[in-house]
Each structure stands twice: as C-alpha cells, then as structure tokens.
C-alpha cells in the first residue's frame, strides 16, 4: 500500500499519511510522495481545499529515527523535489485533521496548516529539545501563546488536544468518528467563498503570523552548534533502543559557560 493516499470529494482533496505501523513517521519515501502530492494539488484546476490527516493511532510521529540511524545522520533525508506545503509556495488552504499523535516533525506539519481539528485525547509534542542542541524556540512564538506556554512547548513537554484547544492552537475538538465529517464541513464552507477572496485571505493571514527576526535566527543558528554533536545521534539511538540516553553535553566542559549571545555574535 502507498505510504501517502489521496481521495477526492469534489474540489476537496484528502491527503492521508499511511504508515500506521510506524505512527506515520516521515521516511524519505513519504516526504517525497507528500512533496509530489502537494505539487499536484497546487497546480490542479479542479482541487481548491485540502484536508491533511493520518491513518491509525498517529497523525505523524515526525522523523523516522530508524531511517536516520541507518543513514548515520539526524533529521531525515529531505525530498529531491520542492514541497510547496513546507516551502510556503502553496496558495490553497489546508485543514489538519489530527487523528492521534503529532510529535516533532508531525507537530510542525500541523503548525503549517491554516485550520486545525483534532480528536479528543490526541497528543502533541515539539520534540526538538530532545533531538537537537536547541529546542523549538519559535513554535510558541508562531502560535502567539504566552511566554510560559511557549517555554513549555520549547522544552518538549507534551500537550493534549484539549489543552491546545483551550489556548487557541486548535479550531475544533471532535470524537474520532466525527473528525473527517467535521473537517469536510469546514472545507465545504471555504468553497462557498469567492475563489480570489479565499486565496487572498489565506495569504494575508499567513503573512501576519509572528516570526523570529534575523537576529534571533542568527542566534539560533549559533546555539544549534553549541554542544556535543554526538548527542544528536545518541538521542535517536536511545529512542530506537528504548533506553536512557547517555549524553555528553559539551565536548569541552567549559563551553557550558560560553553560550553564544547576540552581543558576541555582533563582535
């Protein structure tokens, strides 16, 4: 069976990740098929709205750790073709229908959508603090949530769908059997709008989302390199082997006290 399935409902395209045995982890094959699917959707004259969902207990578990360990590199191999959904080139609205776990890269897929529904009890996690040398500092900022909640997200705490609904990250909560019918209702509403209004409004709203400025991005790049790079693969190996990780922290213990700052980067 294909790891990405699609079905059409008139002008609505349902895109379904289909690796339920791996909680729809993002293998290179899946990333490539998603890129091709979003490209075809973007250029279609017949399809106007997409619903993004998963098969089984998970929406998407993020990076395929086993594939990363096999390749000897963290982060997963990106597709060789552009993914307009991830690059921001896709003009058409996308609705997330979160059917279960949305972790790491899976959370980031939800974050890129325009409207979001989730089943009650779904679990979300920004996993970067567990897998890299800098946690997901920008996600709470993009979501426009208060500082302590953004900090909790960045440090890899898990959130229930109910809590994310309460803080405004989700539009709707549903029972499992109502997830797709409710998502289709939202998509059908979008189709009642004049096409130019729908596309222009989505574009304008995306431009107004908060984003870290160039100084913060430069600082983040420096912090991503501040620490023992061996910990990146150790975190993935420990996860795959279901054991406690043995982290090094810094190659030079004194680097703990040499944290990059904006002032130092400007010198």
DONU-797747 format. One record per residue: x, y, z of N, C-alpha, C in turn; residue in three letters. Coordinates in steps of 0.02 Angstrom, whole numbers, padded with zeros to 5 digits, always signed. Example, Ala and Ser with C-alpha at 12.3 -4.5 7.8 and 13.67 -1.06 7.14 Angstrom:
residues 2
+00660-00284+00390+00615-00225+00390+00660-00165+00390ala;+00642-00112+00354+00684-00053+00357+00645+00002+00394ser;
//
This chain:
residues 267
+00042-00060+00000+00000+00000+00000+00044+00063+00000unk;+00022+00115-00036+00062+00176-00037+00065+00209+00032unk;+00122+00241+00047+00129+00274+00113+00094+00342+00115unk;+00071+00366+00057+00028+00425+00054-00031+00408+00010unk;-00091+00415+00037-00152+00401-00001-00191+00466-00010unk;-00228+00471-00064-00271+00529-00077-00340+00506-00097unk;-00389+00548-00082-00457+00537-00106-00488+00605-00120unk;-00532+00606-00168-00564+00669-00189-00636+00671-00169unk;-00657+00729-00146-00727+00743-00131-00744+00808-00169unk;-00760+00802-00232-00772+00862-00272-00707+00902-00278unk;-00709+00964-00252-00650+01008-00255-00604+01000-00194unk;-00620+00952-00152-00581+00941-00090-00536+00880-00099unk;-00473+00887-00082-00425+00831-00083-00408+00811-00011unk;-00417+00747+00004-00394+00720+00068-00326+00688+00057unk;-00277+00710+00096-00209+00683+00093-00198+00645+00159unk;-00184+00581+00152-00180+00538+00212-00112+00503+00215unk;-00074+00516+00268-00011+00480+00279-00029+00409+00302unk;+00007+00360+00275-00015+00291+00282+00042+00243+00300unk;+00072+00256+00357+00120+00208+00386+00098+00194+00458unk;+00039+00167+00469+00013+00162+00537+00056+00121+00584unk;+00094+00073+00556+00137+00031+00599+00195+00071+00628unk;+00210+00130+00599+00263+00174+00623+00235+00242+00644unk;+00171+00244+00660+00137+00307+00678+00149+00361+00625unk;+00153+00339+00562+00162+00384+00505+00225+00426+00509unk;+00279+00395+00534+00344+00430+00536+00365+00449+00466unk;+00403+00505+00462+00420+00535+00398+00482+00503+00368unk;+00473+00450+00331+00528+00420+00293+00542+00463+00232unk;+00599+00450+00200+00615+00486+00138+00562+00474+00085unk;+00538+00412+00081+00486+00396+00033+00423+00437+00046unk;+00403+00441+00109+00342+00479+00124+00352+00553+00110unk;+00409+00581+00128+00422+00652+00115+00418+00666+00039unk;+00446+00620+00000+00446+00630-00073+00375+00626-00100unk;+00336+00577-00078+00267+00571-00103+00224+00629-00080unk;+00236+00654-00020+00199+00713+00002+00216+00774-00041unk;+00280+00783-00056+00301+00839-00099+00267+00835-00167unk;+00265+00775-00195+00232+00766-00261+00157+00778-00256unk;+00127+00755-00202+00054+00763-00193+00037+00837-00186unk;+00075+00874-00145+00060+00945-00136+00074+00984-00200unk;+00123+00964-00239+00136+00997-00303+00078+00987-00351unk;+00054+00925-00355-00003+00911-00399-00066+00949-00376unk;-00076+00952-00311-00133+00989-00283-00128+01063-00300unk;-00068+01090-00293-00059+01161-00306-00076+01179-00378unk;-00058+01136-00424-00067+01153-00496-00133+01127-00524unk;-00173+01094-00483-00237+01068-00508-00287+01125-00518unk;-00323+01122-00574-00376+01171-00587-00443+01148-00556unk;-00444+01088-00529-00507+01059-00504-00510+01056-00428unk;-00452+01057-00395-00450+01050-00322-00432+01116-00289unk;-00469+01134-00236-00461+01200-00206-00443+01199-00131unk;-00462+01146-00096-00450+01142-00024-00425+01072-00009unk;-00377+01067+00039-00351+01001+00058-00364+00989+00133unk;-00373+00925+00149-00377+00902+00218-00319+00854+00228unk;-00279+00866+00279-00218+00828+00292-00229+00786+00354unk;-00221+00720+00349-00234+00676+00406-00188+00615+00404unk;-00197+00569+00451-00156+00509+00454-00199+00447+00464unk;-00168+00389+00456-00201+00325+00466-00180+00296+00534unk;-00227+00267+00570-00209+00232+00632-00209+00277+00693unk;-00165+00261+00741-00164+00297+00805-00127+00363+00802unk;-00090+00374+00748-00050+00434+00744-00066+00476+00684unk;-00063+00542+00693-00062+00588+00636+00007+00582+00603unk;+00059+00596+00642+00128+00588+00617+00176+00592+00676unk;+00221+00542+00681+00269+00539+00736+00332+00579+00721unk;+00335+00612+00663+00394+00652+00646+00449+00611+00614unk;+00511+00630+00627+00569+00598+00597+00568+00522+00606unk;+00586+00487+00553+00593+00414+00557+00662+00399+00587unk;+00663+00385+00653+00726+00375+00689+00766+00317+00662unk;+00732+00263+00644+00768+00205+00619+00803+00221+00553unk;+00769+00259+00510+00800+00279+00447+00859+00324+00459unk;+00854+00371+00507+00909+00416+00523+00970+00377+00548unk;+00958+00328+00592+01012+00288+00618+01045+00247+00562unk;+01004+00220+00517+01031+00182+00461+01074+00226+00416unk;+01053+00289+00406+01090+00335+00363+01148+00369+00399unk;+01149+00364+00466+01203+00394+00505+01200+00469+00509unk;+01140+00498+00500+01133+00571+00501+01065+00588+00531unk;+01062+00640+00573+00998+00658+00604+00955+00700+00558unk;+00891+00701+00572+00845+00747+00539+00806+00719+00481unk;+00828+00662+00454+00792+00633+00397+00813+00664+00331unk;+00810+00625+00280+00830+00648+00213+00770+00682+00180unk;+00782+00743+00158+00729+00783+00126+00719+00760+00054unk;+00660+00773+00026+00647+00753-00044+00691+00793-00092unk;+00701+00765-00150+00742+00797-00201+00702+00849-00241unk;+00636+00851-00230+00593+00900-00264+00564+00947-00212unk;+00544+01006-00234+00515+01055-00188+00448+01029-00160unk;+00437+01042-00097+00373+01028-00065+00339+01096-00053unk;+00290+01114-00093+00260+01181-00087+00223+01191-00021unk;+00201+01137+00010+00169+01144+00076+00220+01166+00128unk;+00280+01137+00126+00331+01154+00175+00367+01219+00158unk;+00374+01235+00094+00410+01296+00074+00367+01358+00081unk;+00300+01349+00084+00256+01407+00088+00231+01429+00020unk;+00249+01394-00033+00227+01414-00101+00155+01394-00115unk;+00127+01349-00076+00059+01326-00088+00009+01381-00069unk;-00031+01404-00117-00078+01459-00105-00144+01435-00077unk;-00161+01372-00086-00227+01346-00067-00229+01327+00007unk;-00287+01333+00039-00292+01318+00111-00288+01243+00125unk;-00257+01228+00182-00250+01159+00205-00278+01154+00276unk;-00320+01104+00287-00351+01091+00352-00319+01029+00382unk;-00294+01033+00444-00267+00975+00478-00324+00939+00514unk;-00328+00874+00503-00375+00831+00540-00332+00781+00580unk;-00316+00800+00642-00267+00764+00682-00300+00706+00717unk;-00283+00646+00696-00316+00586+00720-00281+00552+00778unk;-00223+00579+00799-00186+00548+00854-00122+00586+00868unk;-00068+00549+00882-00004+00579+00900+00022+00624+00844unk;+00043+00686+00864+00075+00733+00818+00139+00756+00853unk;+00195+00724+00837+00256+00733+00875+00312+00759+00830unk;+00353+00804+00856+00412+00827+00819+00393+00855+00751unk;+00419+00824+00698+00402+00846+00631+00328+00840+00616unk;+00293+00795+00650+00220+00790+00642+00185+00851+00670unk;+00209+00876+00727+00182+00939+00753+00193+00995+00703unk;+00253+00997+00672+00269+01050+00625+00224+01048+00563unk;+00202+00988+00544+00153+00984+00489+00087+01017+00509unk;+00064+01003+00570+00002+01034+00594+00010+01110+00595unk;+00068+01132+00619+00081+01204+00627+00077+01241+00560unk;+00091+01208+00506+00091+01240+00440+00021+01244+00410unk;-00028+01210+00440-00095+01212+00412-00132+01275+00433unk;-00187+01288+00399-00224+01350+00410-00281+01343+00459unk;-00313+01286+00460-00366+01270+00507-00352+01201+00536unk;-00372+01189+00600-00350+01127+00632-00405+01097+00675unk;-00416+01033+00664-00461+00994+00706-00421+00936+00735unk;-00442+00912+00793-00408+00854+00823-00459+00813+00862unk;-00446+00749+00865-00488+00706+00907-00471+00719+00980unk;-00519+00711+01023-00506+00718+01094-00455+00666+01116unk;-00408+00688+01156-00356+00642+01180-00294+00639+01135unk;-00295+00671+01077-00235+00673+01036-00178+00706+01075unk;-00117+00686+01060-00058+00711+01097-00011+00746+01049unk;+00014+00805+01071+00059+00846+01031+00124+00856+01070unk;+00179+00859+01032+00244+00872+01063+00291+00906+01014unk;+00322+00961+01036+00377+00991+01000+00441+00956+01025unk;+00471+00915+00984+00522+00868+01008+00594+00892+00999unk;+00604+00951+00971+00672+00971+00953+00721+00971+01012unk;+00697+00991+01072+00741+00992+01130+00768+00922+01147unk;+00732+00871+01127+00753+00802+01141+00801+00775+01088unk;+00803+00806+01029+00840+00777+00973+00896+00821+00946unk;+00897+00885+00964+00946+00932+00938+00980+00969+00996unk;+01021+01019+00981+01055+01058+01033+01018+01122+01049unk;+00961+01132+01018+00918+01189+01033+00846+01167+01025unk;+00805+01182+01074+00734+01164+01071+00696+01207+01022unk;+00633+01190+01013+00591+01225+00964+00569+01293+00989unk;+00616+01339+00990+00607+01406+01019+00553+01447+00983unk;+00542+01432+00920+00500+01476+00879+00426+01455+00877unk;+00410+01394+00898+00342+01369+00887+00290+01405+00929unk;+00305+01417+00992+00258+01454+01034+00251+01526+01011unk;+00306+01554+00985+00305+01622+00958+00259+01625+00898unk;+00266+01577+00853+00224+01575+00793+00151+01566+00813unk;+00139+01523+00864+00070+01511+00887+00042+01568+00928unk;+00085+01618+00945+00062+01677+00981+00034+01660+01050unk;+00067+01613+01084+00045+01594+01152+00088+01630+01203unk;+00065+01636+01266+00105+01669+01317+00173+01635+01329unk;+00220+01674+01354+00289+01651+01363+00295+01585+01401unk;+00263+01576+01458+00273+01513+01494+00249+01452+01455unk;+00196+01460+01415+00172+01405+01374+00220+01393+01316unk;+00246+01447+01287+00295+01440+01234+00358+01405+01260unk;+00377+01421+01321+00435+01388+01352+00422+01314+01362unk;+00362+01298+01385+00343+01228+01395+00346+01189+01329unk;+00321+01220+01276+00324+01189+01210+00397+01179+01189unk;+00438+01230+01198+00508+01226+01175+00548+01173+01212unk;+00529+01159+01275+00566+01111+01315+00539+01040+01308unk;+00494+01028+01261+00474+00961+01244+00421+00930+01287unk;+00383+00971+01324+00326+00944+01362+00271+00925+01313unk;+00232+00875+01333+00176+00854+01292+00113+00893+01309unk;+00071+00903+01258+00008+00938+01265-00048+00893+01240unk;-00104+00894+01274-00163+00859+01249-00200+00905+01199unk;-00241+00874+01159-00282+00914+01113-00326+00962+01151unk;-00351+00939+01208-00396+00981+01248-00359+01045+01271unk;-00297+01038+01292-00260+01097+01314-00244+01142+01255unk;-00224+01113+01199-00209+01154+01140-00272+01190+01115unk;-00329+01159+01123-00392+01193+01104-00404+01252+01151unk;-00391+01242+01215-00403+01296+01264-00358+01356+01252unk;-00296+01345+01228-00251+01402+01217-00256+01430+01146unk;-00300+01400+01105-00313+01428+01039-00273+01400+00982unk;-00236+01345+00993-00197+01316+00939-00240+01275+00892unk;-00297+01250+00917-00343+01209+00877-00409+01244+00869unk;-00442+01233+00812-00508+01262+00799-00565+01220+00827unk;-00558+01154+00823-00612+01109+00842-00584+01047+00877unk;-00623+01020+00924-00612+00954+00952-00670+00910+00932unk;-00655+00847+00914-00708+00802+00893-00698+00733+00923unk;-00750+00693+00919-00743+00621+00931-00712+00590+00869unk;-00680+00532+00876-00646+00502+00817-00690+00494+00756unk;-00753+00473+00765-00795+00461+00706-00822+00525+00675unk;-00811+00582+00709-00834+00646+00682-00778+00688+00652unk;-00716+00663+00656-00659+00703+00634-00664+00721+00560unk;-00670+00672+00517-00672+00686+00445-00737+00721+00424unk;-00796+00701+00449-00856+00740+00432-00851+00813+00451unk;-00821+00828+00509-00815+00898+00530-00764+00934+00487unk;-00709+00900+00469-00659+00930+00425-00689+00945+00356unk;-00729+00899+00331-00762+00911+00266-00810+00969+00269unk;-00845+00978+00326-00890+01036+00334-00850+01101+00330unk;-00792+01103+00363-00751+01163+00360-00727+01176+00288unk;-00707+01123+00254-00684+01130+00185-00741+01155+00140unk;-00800+01127+00151-00858+01148+00110-00875+01221+00122unk;-00867+01245+00184-00877+01317+00196-00829+01358+00155unk;-00765+01338+00154-00716+01376+00115-00734+01380+00042unk;-00765+01327+00016-00785+01327-00054-00843+01373-00069unk;-00879+01397-00018-00933+01444-00030-00907+01515-00041unk;-00842+01526-00026-00813+01593-00033-00791+01605-00105unk;-00792+01668-00128-00763+01682-00194-00691+01658-00196unk;-00671+01624-00250-00603+01595-00252-00547+01645-00236unk;-00551+01705-00265-00498+01754-00252-00498+01775-00179unk;-00557+01783-00150-00562+01801-00079-00531+01747-00035unk;-00546+01684-00051-00519+01629-00011-00442+01629-00013unk;-00414+01632-00073-00342+01629-00081-00308+01691-00051unk;-00336+01750-00065-00306+01812-00041-00309+01816+00035unk;-00364+01794+00065-00370+01798+00138-00321+01750+00171unk;-00316+01690+00145-00268+01642+00173-00197+01670+00168unk;-00181+01699+00110-00114+01728+00101-00101+01784+00151unk;-00149+01829+00159-00141+01885+00205-00132+01861+00277unk;-00173+01814+00298-00168+01789+00366-00101+01754+00378unk;-00076+01719+00329-00010+01687+00337+00045+01739+00345unk;+00040+01795+00308+00092+01846+00312+00093+01880+00381unk;+00036+01879+00415+00031+01913+00480+00052+01870+00539unk;+00070+01807+00526+00091+01764+00581+00158+01789+00608unk;+00168+01788+00674+00232+01809+00701+00288+01763+00677unk;+00348+01791+00672+00407+01752+00652+00469+01783+00684unk;+00517+01742+00704+00579+01769+00733+00615+01813+00682unk;+00644+01867+00706+00682+01912+00663+00751+01886+00647unk;+00787+01922+00603+00853+01897+00581+00903+01888+00638unk;+00902+01932+00689+00949+01924+00745+00935+01860+00783unk;+00871+01845+00794+00854+01784+00831+00871+01722+00790unk;+00862+01725+00725+00880+01668+00682+00956+01657+00682unk;+00994+01712+00683+01067+01705+00685+01089+01675+00752unk;+01058+01698+00806+01074+01670+00872+01055+01596+00875unk;+00997+01578+00848+00976+01509+00848+01025+01465+00809unk;+01050+01489+00753+01099+01450+00714+01162+01437+00755unk;+01184+01487+00792+01243+01477+00835+01229+01428+00891unk;+01171+01432+00921+01154+01386+00975+01145+01315+00951unk;+01123+01306+00890+01117+01238+00861+01185+01203+00857unk;+01239+01243+00855+01307+01214+00852+01342+01214+00919unk;+01309+01237+00972+01341+01245+01037+01329+01183+01080unk;+01372+01134+01073+01365+01073+01112+01395+01014+01075unk;+01392+00956+01108+01421+00896+01079+01375+00868+01025unk;+01398+00868+00964+01357+00844+00908+01342+00769+00914unk;+01384+00733+00952+01372+00661+00961+01305+00648+00997unk;+01280+00698+01034+01217+00689+01070+01157+00684+01022unk;+01165+00710+00961+01110+00706+00913+01094+00634+00897unk;+01145+00595+00881+01133+00525+00863+01120+00483+00926unk;+01150+00502+00982+01137+00465+01044+01064+00469+01063unk;+01033+00527+01055+00962+00534+01072+00920+00489+01028unk;+00938+00483+00965+00899+00442+00919+00911+00367+00933unk;+00974+00350+00948+00989+00279+00963+00953+00258+01027unk;+00953+00300+01077+00919+00283+01140+00844+00275+01129unk;+00815+00318+01088+00744+00313+01073+00729+00247+01038unk;+00769+00230+00987+00757+00169+00949+00768+00106+00992unk;+00816+00111+01039+00833+00053+01081+00794+00052+01147unk;+00751+00103+01156+00709+00107+01216+00751+00104+01280unk;+00801+00148+01283+00844+00153+01342+00856+00225+01360unk;+00885+00237+01418+00900+00305+01440+00962+00330+01401unk;+00960+00389+01373+01017+00414+01335+01076+00432+01381unk;+01136+00425+01354+01198+00443+01390+01227+00505+01354unk;+01206+00563+01376+01226+00624+01342+01293+00649+01367unk;+01330+00681+01322+01395+00711+01339+01388+00784+01358unk;+01344+00820+01324+01333+00891+01340+01376+00937+01298unk;+01440+00942+01315+01487+00984+01279+01552+00945+01269unk;+01585+00953+01212+01650+00922+01202+01701+00951+01250unk;+01698+01015+01261+01739+01050+01312+01691+01072+01367unk;+01697+01045+01428+01651+01063+01482+01646+01138+01494unk;+01698+01175+01478+01698+01247+01489+01651+01284+01440unk;+01632+01249+01385+01586+01280+01337+01519+01295+01369unk;+01502+01259+01422+01440+01275+01459+01436+01349+01476unk;+01493+01378+01489+01496+01449+01511+01512+01497+01454unk;+01510+01471+01393+01524+01513+01335+01464+01515+01287unk;+01405+01519+01315+01344+01519+01275+01344+01578+01226unk;+01332+01566+01163+01328+01621+01114+01275+01672+01135unk;+01290+01735+01125+01242+01789+01137+01242+01835+01076unk;+01191+01876+01072+01187+01922+01016+01246+01970+01015unk;+01266+01994+01075+01323+02041+01078+01386+02008+01052unk;+01398+01945+01072+01458+01912+01049+01456+01899+00974unk;+01397+01885+00948+01392+01872+00876+01404+01935+00835unk;+01391+01994+00865+01400+02057+00830+01473+02080+00831unk;+01512+02052+00877+01583+02073+00883+01624+02046+00825unk;
//
